[in-house]
Amino acid sequence: MEETRVYLSQKEMPRAWYNIQPDLPKPLPPPLNPGTGQPIGPEALAPIFPMGLIEQEVSQQRWINIPEEVLSIYGLWRPTPLCRAKRLEEALKTPARIYYKNESVSPAGSHKPNTAVPQAYYNKKEGVKRLTTETGAGQWGSALSFGCNLFGMECQVYMVKVSFHQKPYRRMLMETWGGKVTPSPSSQTEAGRNILAQDPDSPGSLGIAISEAVEDAAKREDTKYSLGSVLNHVLLHQTIVGLETKAQLQKIGVKPDILIGCVGGGSNFAGFCFPFFPEKAAGKAIRFIAVEPTACPTLTKGLYRYDFGDTAQTTPLLKMHTLGHNFIPPGIHAGGLRYHGAAPLLCLLAEEKLMEAVAYPQNPCFEAALLFARTEGIVPAPETSHAIRAAIDEAVRCRKNKEEKVIVFNFSGHGHFDMASYDAFLSGKLVDYEYPEEKIKESLKDLPAIGAK
Ligand SMILES: Cc1ncc(COP(=O)(O)O)c(C=O)c1O
């Protein structure tokens, strides 16, 4: 039998996260105060984030030690396996080698606990009793409920309404770990009430759910807010994925040509690719390919501008690719990819042409997911299916060009709670939303003037 799985022992697990900031080709444009247009200092973030995370947000230190308590919880599922998708390769008749890093083996079923655990840890250390957050697909809400539970903290999750109804079992999972789940927009916050007054049937969006979670946290002394993607410290925590992948590839003497990940806010893609960035910057030919839905094509169609992270305009302005903070993407099944912006660190690399981005409609992604499930066995999350689509397309290109490339993608999560979306696909009911050009044009009109060149 040919070996198809590469393991690291727990002793070999990385002890520090990799911070890309000192290695960037130019400094990251700072977050701005929307009122003054001036860069905000760490103190502006203090009402909603603990200092431990704010320090990481702005740190220029290349390596940041992972606390012992976090390592011991990571040990519940890490290191995760790197697997060769041999049967998928055979089905595609490709000379390429396809590997995937399996982040679906975490308790919550995705990469999200990699940051949920340290976020809960740093909050707990500073005496915070309760965290609020948003969730799209429910993966992030589950991860934070899991993390908070381990540190004896409360967790309030605002879940995008369309996903709340599509994925009742995700809600139940969050409640199993002690989380409290509210469909967003809700009447629990002013931001939610405003949206409901304009559109009582709003399907919700990550932007709206963020507004609700931030407002809730700002109103209570014992509460802080936690974000599952986009921010620098979140991407930092996710680098455990890429660092392990690098060590695993080294173990078998394999050099990657193409790294692929799906992008919602950008955390799994960045965590997977960033540890390979120093080699890429030094001239090694490694392609980074980000994959997003055509229904929410942030990196491929968005403008690189300062914008709010949320719909109610409560966050600082971030320089990123954006479709406009008012853009509400169609209710595709990859709920975790329905975000109007993306991580500033990722957007800077995209702007500098140090990575590529592609967009796919959901049906071709589900086709790829089905082929993966029928060859490799694991049922992918709808978000992950985007990365698989791109990996398959690259492998087919290798077949046509007779190239033996090494393609590695991040298997960000399983789809065990997404079976309703597979049902819709299998019964031919899944709708493809092409790029909603008019809606995006309309929403881009509302971009703040600050920072526009
Ligand atoms: C399985 C899975 N993959 C990917 C994503 C996208 O998020 P990010 O771009 O931050 O990794 C999500 C978000 O919920 C997810 O649940």
PDBQT file of the ligand as one rigid body, heavy atoms in Angstrom, charges set to zero:
ROOT
HETATM    1  C1  LIG A 501     -15.326  25.619   6.313  1.00  0.00    +0.000 C 
HETATM    2  C2  LIG A 501     -15.042  27.061   6.064  1.00  0.00    +0.000 A 
HETATM    3  N1  LIG A 501     -14.107  27.373   5.155  1.00  0.00    +0.000 NA
HETATM    4  C3  LIG A 501     -13.825  28.660   4.870  1.00  0.00    +0.000 A 
HETATM    5  C4  LIG A 501     -14.492  29.699   5.490  1.00  0.00    +0.000 A 
HETATM    6  C5  LIG A 501     -14.152  31.107   5.083  1.00  0.00    +0.000 C 
HETATM    7  O1  LIG A 501     -13.590  31.863   6.091  1.00  0.00    +0.000 OA
HETATM    8  P1  LIG A 501     -12.095  32.369   6.004  1.00  0.00    +0.000 P 
HETATM    9  O2  LIG A 501     -11.928  33.015   4.679  1.00  0.00    +0.000 OA
HETATM   10  O3  LIG A 501     -11.924  33.310   7.130  1.00  0.00    +0.000 OA
HETATM   11  O4  LIG A 501     -11.234  31.178   6.169  1.00  0.00    +0.000 OA
HETATM   12  C6  LIG A 501     -15.464  29.427   6.448  1.00  0.00    +0.000 A 
HETATM   13  C7  LIG A 501     -16.182  30.517   7.126  1.00  0.00    +0.000 C 
HETATM   14  O5  LIG A 501     -17.105  30.353   7.844  1.00  0.00    +0.000 OA
HETATM   15  C8  LIG A 501     -15.750  28.064   6.735  1.00  0.00    +0.000 A 
HETATM   16  O6  LIG A 501     -16.670  27.756   7.625  1.00  0.00    +0.000 OA
ENDROOT
TORSDOF 0
